[in-house]
Amino acid sequence: MSLGREYRKLWAGNAASNFGDGISFVAIPLLATTLSTNPLLIAGLSMTYSAARFLVVLPIGAFVDRLDRKTILSVANLSRAVLLVLLAVLVATGTASILALYVVFTLIGLLETAADNSALSILPSIVSNKDLDKANSQIAATQLVADEFVGPPLGGLMFAAVIALPVAVTGGAYGAAALFFFALAGNFRPERLNDQPPSLRREVMEGAAWLVRHRLLRALSIVSGLASIAYMMPFSILVLFAQDILGLEPAGYGILLSVSALGGLVGSAIAAPLRRRIGYAATAAGSLILGSITLIAISLTDIPWVAGLCLAACIMHAVVYGVCVSSIRQRLVPDSLRGRVNSVAKLFGLAGLTLGAGLGGVLATTFGLAIPFLAGGIVFVPCALIAWPFLRNWESSSPDL
């Protein structure tokens, strides 16, 4: 990496946090299945997590534009560490319940919303515009290694050994992330454009109005909402699909997720050069079509290695699309509005995740565990059809890209 010392600190904090995410991505659903086998309750965990983030995303965006973003990153990760350690104690003492899991997971979601927005908003203050694609790709690659390649199999193996262990290790990873973020040098509090007394409602509306007026980012926010529905319908019940359709044990489920991360690594490696070669429009729209094909293919198989390959391609599409959209938004949004515009854009995604999780549980319960994958694949098609013309028009009017 050659993007500077402060970027390396941000990268390290993200890596530690993502390592914790990877372990919890396996450990939390597996822990939930020891407390309940009801598909609606399992899917409802993801739905509640997304709904909580949905409710706070707008005011958090305003605070990201008011406060030092470094402080938000540090405090949010330290708080997540404390929550996970407390949950580990409940699990170790046999007093954990599905209700306690819902409460902890919901609070973690609130804190993750603040951390994610701050990390997105702080990056353009650390690297130049020309390096955004590269920085976002490196962060995405590290996220995949930690979040889906290293974390999941370790989470599955630790869960098989001692149920409370992966929960405690996740808390330690978040604590390490807090230290890296705290070490960032400088003040990352954005300048206010006026001297009016702060009004949360007015500031949120300023960010929303800016996004609504921007045709490209408005369209991409709508696409993100639809894509989130398509993504969450199958992934909210993936642990049950892996167990009941693919016949995998906890360790096998973790390995399945880690194998899928290989596709994400490919996506992070090709996103920036592919974008430079064929442009944002073809790269983003093509990745959405790939997502459609892979989810439909998964709905038609019960062979673990086939599902693993398809999941790898699906994760690759998500990484490529995510790098494109993140870089576009970071290029176009002024620093003083970045937190609020990010939060409004995220609102569409969270609404989609919440709706998708609920639909995934209902579809799986009513029609079978393969149907959410088929439905997700179908929804990705209009996403590509919407994104293509807006991105193409923007590229044609921006020769400096």
DARAWO-V235394 format. One record per backbone hydrogen bond with DSSP energy under -1.0 kcal/mol. CO is the residue of the C=O (numbers start at 0). NH is the residue of the N-H. Records with the same first field share a line. If there is no record, write none. Layout:
CO: NH ; NH
//
This chain:
3: 7
4: 8
5: 9
6: 10
7: 11
8: 12
9: 13
10: 14
11: 15
12: 16
13: 17
14: 18
15: 19
16: 20
17: 21
18: 22
19: 23
20: 24
22: 26
23: 27
25: 29
26: 30
27: 31
28: 32
31: 35
37: 41
38: 42
39: 43
42: 46
43: 47
44: 48
45: 49
46: 50
47: 51
48: 52
49: 53
50: 54
51: 55
52: 56
55: 59
56: 60
57: 61
58: 62
59: 63
60: 64
62: 66
67: 71
68: 72
69: 73
70: 74
71: 75
72: 76
73: 77
74: 78
75: 79
76: 80
77: 81
78: 82
79: 83
80: 84
81: 85
82: 86
83: 87
84: 88
85: 89
86: 90
87: 91
88: 92
89: 94
90: 93
96: 100
97: 101
98: 102
99: 103
100: 104
101: 105
102: 106
103: 107
104: 108
105: 109
106: 110
107: 111
108: 112
109: 113
110: 114
111: 115
112: 116
113: 117
114: 118
115: 119
116: 120
117: 121
118: 122
121: 124
122: 125 ; 126
127: 130
128: 131
130: 134
131: 135
132: 136
133: 137
134: 138
135: 139
136: 140
137: 141
138: 142
139: 143
140: 144
141: 145
142: 146
143: 147 ; 148
144: 149
145: 150
149: 153
150: 154
151: 155
152: 156
153: 157
154: 158
155: 159
156: 160
157: 161
161: 164
163: 167
164: 168
165: 169
166: 170
167: 171
168: 172
169: 173
170: 174
171: 175
172: 176
173: 177
174: 178
175: 179
176: 180
177: 181
178: 182
180: 183
187: 68
198: 202
199: 203
200: 204
201: 205
202: 206
203: 207
204: 208
205: 209
206: 210
207: 211
208: 212
213: 217
214: 218
215: 219
216: 220
217: 221
218: 222
219: 223
220: 224
221: 225
222: 226
223: 227
224: 228
225: 229
226: 230
227: 231
228: 232
230: 234
231: 235
233: 236
236: 240
237: 241
238: 242
239: 243
240: 244 ; 245
241: 247
248: 252
249: 253
250: 254
251: 255
252: 256
253: 257
254: 258
255: 259
256: 260
258: 261
260: 264
261: 265
262: 266
263: 267
264: 268
265: 269
266: 270
269: 273
270: 274
271: 275
272: 276
273: 277
274: 278
278: 282
279: 283
280: 284
281: 285
282: 286
283: 287
284: 288
285: 289
286: 290
287: 291
288: 292
289: 293
290: 294
291: 295
292: 296
293: 297
294: 298
296: 299
297: 300
302: 306
303: 307
304: 308
305: 309
306: 310
307: 311
308: 312
309: 313
310: 314
311: 315
312: 316
313: 317
314: 318
315: 319
316: 320
317: 321
318: 322
319: 323
320: 324
321: 325
322: 326
323: 327
324: 328
325: 329
326: 330
327: 331
328: 332
333: 336
336: 340
337: 341
338: 342
339: 343
340: 344
341: 345
342: 346
343: 347
344: 348
345: 349
346: 350
347: 351
348: 352
349: 353
350: 354
351: 355
352: 356
353: 357
354: 358
355: 359
356: 360
357: 361
358: 362
359: 363
360: 364
361: 365
362: 366
369: 373
370: 374
371: 375
372: 376
373: 377
374: 378
375: 379
377: 380
378: 382
379: 383
380: 384
381: 385
382: 386
383: 387
386: 390
387: 391
388: 392
389: 393
390: 394
391: 395
392: 396
394: 397
397: 400
//
